[in-house]
Amino acid sequence: MAAPDVRHWPDGGDFLDVALSAVRPEEREGYIERLQAFVEQHRARLEEMLRTHGPGSRPVSHGRYALIGQPETLVILERMESALFLLRGRWEKELETVFLDDLESAWGPRIRLSR
């Protein structure tokens, strides 16, 4: 989902840290497996978003959607689906909301994951 060795940001750690802070304590055990299941469930949607809004796309050429194609975006999108308000609250305290807003716009409406 992300091109190897190609990054828009030298270090996406700040984005990843905020996204991971929205993983509730009771969700931490098995989170890697949950993230893998999310990617498998949404593979076609992720690929389409990467194609339409990722590196080399028209929106990116206008300086938008910088997080699409970054590895940490998978965690952000999973949290967007599972705990949007918690993610947004943490994000607004730490980072510019334009990055999250752009990602949310490109991702589209939330789809509830079956549990």
ZIHU-V546988 format. One record per backbone hydrogen bond with DSSP energy under -0.5 kcal/mol. NH is the residue of the N-H (numbers start at 1). CO is the residue of the C=O. E is the energy in kcal/mol with one decimal. If there is no record, write none. Layout:
NH,CO,E  NH,CO,E
//
This chain:
6,3,-1.6  7,5,-0.5  14,11,-0.5  16,12,-2.4  17,13,-3.2  18,14,-2.0  19,15,-2.3  20,16,-3.0  21,17,-1.6  22,18,-0.6  22,19,-1.3  23,20,-1.7  24,22,-0.8  27,24,-2.1  28,24,-0.8  28,25,-0.9  29,25,-0.5  31,28,-2.0  34,30,-2.0  35,31,-2.7  36,32,-2.4  37,33,-2.4  38,34,-2.2  39,35,-2.3  40,36,-2.4  41,37,-2.8  42,38,-2.1  43,40,-0.9  46,42,-3.0  47,43,-2.7  48,44,-2.3  49,45,-2.4  50,46,-2.4  51,47,-2.3  52,48,-2.7  53,49,-2.6  54,50,-1.6  57,54,-2.3  59,52,-0.5  61,57,-1.7  62,58,-0.8  62,59,-0.8  63,60,-2.4  64,59,-1.7  68,65,-1.1  70,67,-2.2  73,70,-1.4  74,71,-1.5  76,72,-1.9  77,73,-2.9  78,74,-2.1  79,75,-2.4  80,76,-2.2  81,77,-2.0  82,78,-2.1  83,79,-3.5  87,83,-2.9  88,84,-3.2  89,85,-2.3  90,86,-2.2  91,87,-3.0  92,88,-2.8  93,89,-0.9  94,90,-0.9  94,91,-1.0  95,91,-3.4  99,96,-0.9  100,96,-0.6  101,97,-3.2  102,98,-2.5  103,99,-1.9  104,100,-2.8  105,101,-2.3  106,102,-2.4  107,103,-2.3  108,104,-1.9
//
